[in-house]
Amino acid sequence: MTQQETQTFEDQPALIQCLPQLNNLREAGKLADLTIKLQNNVKVHAHRLVLASRVPALCDTLCEKPTNGQDFVLKWPQISPEVATSFIDYIYTGKLEVHESNVAGLIMLSLQLELPQVEQWAARFMAARLDSENIANKWELAQLLKSNMLRNACLQHIKATFEATVPADFFIQLPFEAVLFLLRADDLQVDSEESVLKAIGQWISPLGKEDKTRLGHAEAMMKEVRWYQVAADFRYGLHDDDEGFWNKNLACSWYRLPDLKTARKCAASVALPDGRVFVMGGEEQKWDRSGSYYSEKLSSVETCHLKEPADWQGPPKASGAFWKDATAMLKPRAEQTAVAFRDRIFVAGGKGYSNGVDVFTVPDNQRPLGQWTHLANWDTARTTTALIVCQNRLFSFG
């Protein structure tokens, strides 16, 4: 076996550095009072005191009094001599040699004996050698052995190679929970969110046709797409594709809300966690006497409350019944930016180099239409900007 195929892990400090005589006694076969029976009736000998001290899960068993003064016997019929030798070496020396032929057995034995450090080392060995050729087998092994550490190692590899993994048969065999974990990961390596949506479609249609059971998971998966990073043209294409799985699962379908009471463009919109949506400002197109149109900036605010599916499904409602007026902004704005932060809405910038930042206290029992307050002015007026909330702080860019 070449050096590259073997990796050595060790405790800090390794036991052999502190008590080398323990391993010397084992190798000499002296004072051994424990027999371990392995596969094919192979026997190895050890010391009860050492194993009881190093493997807490065996302590109670090994502290029992043996029958008729005979040597104590442990039975590991599923463990090969090769795996047992590496493991016993570790127990006496604090150093574990891991290679391809013993790594699976070490994980199985570590789970049986509740030694997470050994499982972690074995999983690390496998993780460093995962590739497109063996990932399916290693995932199957993790499921068979019920090793969370190996399972997580496989998931980390899939995250790093997501776009290359999706076309493989292995991807469509992953359970829903594993795919959802991947989609929720902030460190998922993808070139675009469009790739995420295509991966969802691949999993839902493993044989080129939607699987009805998997289609039921579409809603949960679609929620994990970072829609704000999806190109507008791509989103419009989804809406027009009647054959797409997102239009076959009602929970994933697109619905057209009633028109705003005042048609507008270049407005800002904000959705709150409680389901309230606010559309603020923008431009209204008007026509003059000569038949030419012009744009007029708006200060008006319209709001709706989306609490239940019935609020956007079913027969369309009249605009006046669906959209309600809220307190108008302090001044007309178009192309402004808006963001929700600490139960308030902050609005800044806009067409015409506005330097004002205003804050909107959303409607409540005391202020049924809400209330606007001028917060501050920037030092420099700007047309476009971005407001972003990160780690409970509000940032302005641009």
Legacy VTK file of the C-alpha trace (Angstrom):
# vtk DataFile Version 3.0
C-alpha trace
ASCII
DATASET POLYDATA
POINTS 398 float
0.000 0.000 0.000
1.489 3.335 -1.057
1.907 6.274 1.264
-0.633 8.339 -0.691
-3.355 5.790 0.046
-2.907 5.996 3.810
-3.571 8.912 6.117
-2.631 8.955 9.788
-4.659 10.804 12.410
-3.687 11.079 16.060
-4.855 12.359 19.405
-3.096 15.304 20.977
-1.056 14.090 22.716
-0.985 10.548 21.327
-1.228 7.873 24.033
1.929 6.109 22.877
3.914 9.222 23.734
2.656 9.107 27.312
2.389 5.351 28.011
4.341 3.382 25.379
4.496 0.371 27.713
0.791 -0.332 27.202
1.315 -1.112 23.541
4.466 -3.066 24.345
2.456 -5.350 26.674
-0.162 -5.882 23.970
2.384 -6.740 21.308
4.121 -9.130 23.696
0.809 -10.772 24.586
1.373 -10.175 28.298
-1.433 -9.764 30.872
-4.087 -9.888 28.144
-7.455 -10.761 29.661
-9.816 -9.909 26.801
-10.521 -11.828 23.592
-12.297 -10.171 20.657
-13.860 -12.503 18.094
-13.998 -11.058 14.575
-15.113 -12.153 11.109
-14.204 -15.709 10.134
-13.708 -16.530 13.812
-10.415 -14.600 13.946
-9.398 -13.666 17.486
-7.363 -10.741 18.809
-6.321 -10.180 22.408
-6.304 -7.014 24.483
-6.644 -5.695 28.036
-10.042 -5.004 29.562
-8.735 -2.068 31.569
-7.358 -0.322 28.474
-10.518 -0.733 26.392
-12.769 0.190 29.317
-10.747 3.386 29.774
-10.533 4.323 26.104
-14.023 3.277 24.966
-16.620 4.574 27.462
-19.426 2.672 25.716
-17.728 -0.607 26.663
-16.929 0.324 30.256
-19.968 -1.198 31.968
-19.745 -4.388 29.942
-16.040 -4.875 30.562
-16.354 -4.155 34.276
-18.659 -7.138 34.766
-17.157 -10.198 36.413
-16.319 -12.927 33.848
-17.994 -16.347 34.171
-16.037 -19.110 35.932
-12.844 -17.090 35.892
-12.537 -17.323 32.097
-11.146 -14.553 29.891
-13.688 -11.990 28.875
-14.939 -12.239 25.266
-16.306 -9.507 22.964
-17.966 -10.533 19.704
-17.611 -8.290 16.631
-18.703 -10.729 13.872
-19.134 -7.970 11.261
-15.697 -6.435 11.763
-12.792 -7.649 9.627
-9.348 -8.348 11.141
-7.918 -5.466 9.083
-10.358 -2.949 10.553
-9.989 -4.355 14.059
-6.196 -4.178 13.870
-6.245 -0.494 12.895
-8.778 0.236 15.613
-6.945 -1.636 18.382
-3.714 0.054 17.317
-5.462 3.384 17.811
-6.781 2.398 21.235
-3.253 1.622 22.441
-1.289 4.311 20.587
-3.658 7.209 19.949
-2.742 7.014 16.245
-5.190 5.847 13.582
-4.146 4.787 10.078
-6.982 5.122 7.580
-7.024 3.785 4.023
-9.605 2.751 1.450
-9.863 -0.839 2.600
-10.617 -0.050 6.258
-12.361 3.320 6.211
-15.935 2.008 5.884
-15.390 -0.534 8.669
-13.912 2.153 10.921
-17.005 4.294 10.473
-19.266 1.335 11.289
-17.226 0.418 14.370
-16.996 4.017 15.568
-20.780 4.332 15.391
-21.257 1.080 17.314
-18.787 2.131 20.019
-19.848 5.788 20.069
-16.431 7.212 19.194
-17.212 10.370 17.169
-13.538 11.282 16.797
-12.835 8.098 14.847
-15.923 8.645 12.699
-14.849 12.215 12.003
-11.357 11.167 10.920
-12.715 8.460 8.630
-15.251 10.885 7.128
-12.480 13.453 6.568
-10.437 10.802 4.757
-13.345 10.065 2.429
-14.251 13.732 1.961
-10.760 14.546 0.688
-11.140 11.862 -1.993
-14.703 12.474 -3.166
-15.181 12.941 -6.895
-17.817 12.470 -9.573
-16.921 8.789 -9.887
-17.411 7.773 -6.242
-19.842 10.320 -4.770
-22.870 8.066 -5.416
-21.259 5.098 -3.654
-20.102 7.195 -0.703
-23.576 8.704 -0.325
-25.089 5.215 -0.369
-22.567 4.142 2.260
-23.457 7.107 4.471
-27.133 6.173 4.256
-26.404 2.504 4.948
-24.184 3.206 7.957
-26.362 6.139 9.099
-23.254 8.286 9.387
-24.212 11.956 9.553
-20.576 12.998 9.266
-20.082 11.155 5.980
-23.457 12.367 4.767
-22.491 15.976 5.503
-19.153 15.475 3.754
-21.007 14.300 0.655
-23.366 17.283 0.799
-20.438 19.676 1.065
-18.922 18.104 -2.036
-22.218 18.388 -3.922
-22.526 22.071 -2.968
-19.044 22.757 -4.349
-19.736 20.863 -7.593
-23.471 21.513 -7.874
-23.761 22.356 -11.559
-21.616 19.375 -12.533
-23.592 17.040 -10.244
-27.107 17.989 -11.371
-26.974 16.269 -14.813
-25.798 12.986 -13.238
-28.234 10.186 -12.375
-27.014 10.444 -8.789
-28.661 13.848 -8.301
-32.188 12.695 -9.121
-31.770 9.836 -6.620
-31.193 12.221 -3.706
-34.044 12.421 -1.188
-36.097 15.591 -0.934
-34.557 16.589 2.399
-31.040 16.501 0.940
-31.994 18.573 -2.111
-33.781 21.133 0.079
-30.677 21.400 2.287
-28.584 22.141 -0.793
-31.000 24.769 -2.092
-31.007 26.553 1.265
-27.203 26.722 1.466
-25.730 30.211 1.152
-22.488 28.693 -0.149
-24.095 26.715 -2.971
-21.748 27.119 -5.959
-23.850 28.168 -8.948
-23.303 30.668 -11.739
-26.885 31.903 -11.544
-30.207 31.262 -9.851
-31.502 30.052 -13.204
-29.267 27.006 -12.664
-31.010 26.378 -9.338
-34.421 26.415 -10.984
-33.228 24.027 -13.691
-31.890 21.685 -10.998
-35.296 21.678 -9.300
-36.899 20.790 -12.609
-34.386 17.987 -13.137
-35.184 16.479 -9.738
-38.960 16.816 -10.126
-38.845 15.202 -13.589
-36.338 12.355 -13.125
-37.504 10.500 -16.247
-38.327 13.556 -18.327
-41.859 13.723 -16.960
-43.062 15.244 -13.684
-43.245 12.767 -10.831
-46.519 13.452 -8.999
-45.045 12.715 -5.576
-42.050 14.957 -6.192
-44.254 17.669 -7.654
-45.756 18.027 -4.189
-42.349 19.253 -2.959
-42.088 21.944 -5.628
-43.495 24.700 -3.431
-40.882 24.237 -0.705
-38.079 24.131 -3.270
-39.244 27.165 -5.234
-39.201 29.210 -2.031
-35.433 28.715 -1.850
-34.744 30.320 -5.244
-33.218 33.802 -4.806
-35.767 35.390 -7.108
-34.233 38.837 -6.792
-31.173 37.425 -8.572
-33.177 35.940 -11.453
-33.159 37.970 -14.664
-36.486 39.610 -15.499
-36.630 38.018 -18.967
-36.198 34.581 -17.422
-39.023 35.230 -14.935
-41.344 36.379 -17.714
-40.527 33.192 -19.602
-41.618 31.128 -16.616
-44.933 32.927 -16.513
-45.625 32.220 -20.178
-44.562 28.550 -20.083
-47.800 26.656 -19.456
-45.974 23.305 -19.553
-43.513 24.190 -16.784
-43.870 22.256 -13.520
-44.232 25.561 -11.629
-47.549 26.059 -13.426
-48.749 22.530 -12.640
-48.439 22.907 -8.894
-50.961 25.474 -7.687
-48.657 26.535 -4.871
-46.000 27.479 -7.455
-48.293 29.156 -9.975
-48.166 32.829 -10.853
-51.281 34.903 -10.147
-52.144 38.311 -11.441
-53.275 40.698 -8.755
-55.904 43.357 -9.471
-54.511 46.458 -11.164
-53.388 49.330 -8.993
-55.909 52.110 -8.619
-53.422 54.439 -10.278
-51.355 53.018 -13.135
-47.696 53.855 -12.625
-44.162 52.963 -13.641
-40.802 53.337 -11.872
-42.458 52.810 -8.468
-40.924 51.215 -5.373
-42.574 48.263 -3.635
-41.989 46.570 -0.293
-43.484 43.382 1.175
-43.629 42.955 4.957
-43.447 39.590 6.764
-47.094 39.876 7.812
-48.239 39.855 4.160
-48.775 43.574 3.643
-47.505 45.013 0.359
-46.879 48.723 -0.265
-46.422 50.343 -3.682
-45.015 53.861 -3.429
-44.615 56.722 -5.861
-43.544 56.212 -9.442
-44.646 58.016 -12.590
-48.079 58.320 -14.141
-48.326 58.850 -17.880
-50.646 61.683 -18.927
-51.644 63.222 -22.218
-51.637 66.905 -23.053
-53.986 68.725 -25.447
-51.653 68.178 -28.399
-51.893 64.423 -28.010
-48.407 63.980 -26.599
-47.867 62.177 -23.353
-45.712 63.185 -20.432
-44.813 61.644 -17.087
-45.800 63.075 -13.736
-44.133 61.877 -10.543
-46.461 60.513 -7.862
-46.414 60.634 -4.086
-49.389 58.324 -3.556
-49.064 54.974 -1.751
-51.281 51.933 -2.272
-51.337 48.857 -0.065
-52.897 45.389 0.031
-52.781 42.519 2.524
-51.969 39.011 1.266
-52.743 36.723 4.204
-54.407 33.660 2.685
-54.390 32.059 -0.796
-57.949 33.303 -1.206
-56.541 36.844 -1.226
-54.915 36.275 -4.632
-56.745 33.221 -6.001
-60.309 32.881 -7.172
-62.421 35.484 -8.987
-60.562 38.772 -9.586
-61.485 41.646 -7.302
-62.012 45.254 -8.250
-58.957 47.464 -7.814
-60.737 49.710 -5.312
-61.668 46.735 -3.128
-58.213 45.165 -3.248
-55.851 48.146 -3.037
-56.218 50.669 -0.237
-54.741 54.134 0.064
-52.067 54.842 2.666
-50.604 58.213 3.615
-48.856 59.758 0.626
-45.103 60.313 0.664
-43.785 63.703 1.725
-42.932 64.496 -1.909
-43.343 62.825 -5.302
-40.620 60.293 -6.197
-39.857 57.978 -9.099
-37.112 55.368 -9.477
-36.530 55.577 -5.732
-35.394 52.697 -3.544
-37.266 51.324 -0.539
-36.587 48.687 2.104
-38.336 47.366 5.220
-36.322 47.679 8.419
-37.496 47.283 12.036
-41.213 47.480 11.204
-40.724 50.634 9.146
-40.142 51.425 5.488
-37.205 53.594 4.442
-37.312 55.421 1.103
-34.386 57.236 -0.495
-33.132 58.698 -3.758
-35.109 58.918 -6.919
-35.288 60.646 -10.250
-34.233 64.278 -10.130
-31.259 63.801 -7.796
-33.181 63.652 -4.549
-31.053 63.728 -1.411
-33.839 63.125 1.105
-34.331 59.975 3.172
-37.839 59.444 4.579
-39.222 56.768 6.863
-42.761 55.372 6.863
-44.397 54.073 10.033
-46.762 51.405 8.733
-50.478 51.590 9.549
-51.599 50.456 12.998
-54.511 51.169 15.343
-53.167 54.635 16.221
-52.210 55.558 12.643
-54.617 53.677 10.350
-53.061 55.195 7.203
-49.468 55.199 8.421
-47.191 58.201 8.877
-44.204 59.607 6.965
-41.283 61.338 8.682
-38.297 63.041 7.087
-35.224 61.325 8.460
-32.218 63.123 6.987
-30.566 64.406 3.856
-27.545 62.887 2.205
-24.555 65.136 1.697
-24.814 64.414 -2.029
-28.033 64.209 -3.999
-28.260 61.068 -6.123
-30.609 59.625 -8.728
-30.225 55.925 -8.057
-29.153 54.162 -4.909
-29.649 50.932 -3.002
-30.768 50.395 0.582
-29.768 47.058 2.088
-30.344 45.528 5.519
-27.482 43.361 6.774
-26.881 42.063 10.312
-29.607 44.311 11.704
-28.052 47.442 10.193
-29.184 49.655 7.313
-26.690 50.456 4.544
-26.925 52.820 1.588
-24.952 52.272 -1.626
-24.585 54.269 -4.815
LINES 1 399
398 0 1 2 3 4 5 6 7 8 9 10 11 12 13 14 15 16 17 18 19 20 21 22 23 24 25 26 27 28 29 30 31 32 33 34 35 36 37 38 39 40 41 42 43 44 45 46 47 48 49 50 51 52 53 54 55 56 57 58 59 60 61 62 63 64 65 66 67 68 69 70 71 72 73 74 75 76 77 78 79 80 81 82 83 84 85 86 87 88 89 90 91 92 93 94 95 96 97 98 99 100 101 102 103 104 105 106 107 108 109 110 111 112 113 114 115 116 117 118 119 120 121 122 123 124 125 126 127 128 129 130 131 132 133 134 135 136 137 138 139 140 141 142 143 144 145 146 147 148 149 150 151 152 153 154 155 156 157 158 159 160 161 162 163 164 165 166 167 168 169 170 171 172 173 174 175 176 177 178 179 180 181 182 183 184 185 186 187 188 189 190 191 192 193 194 195 196 197 198 199 200 201 202 203 204 205 206 207 208 209 210 211 212 213 214 215 216 217 218 219 220 221 222 223 224 225 226 227 228 229 230 231 232 233 234 235 236 237 238 239 240 241 242 243 244 245 246 247 248 249 250 251 252 253 254 255 256 257 258 259 260 261 262 263 264 265 266 267 268 269 270 271 272 273 274 275 276 277 278 279 280 281 282 283 284 285 286 287 288 289 290 291 292 293 294 295 296 297 298 299 300 301 302 303 304 305 306 307 308 309 310 311 312 313 314 315 316 317 318 319 320 321 322 323 324 325 326 327 328 329 330 331 332 333 334 335 336 337 338 339 340 341 342 343 344 345 346 347 348 349 350 351 352 353 354 355 356 357 358 359 360 361 362 363 364 365 366 367 368 369 370 371 372 373 374 375 376 377 378 379 380 381 382 383 384 385 386 387 388 389 390 391 392 393 394 395 396 397
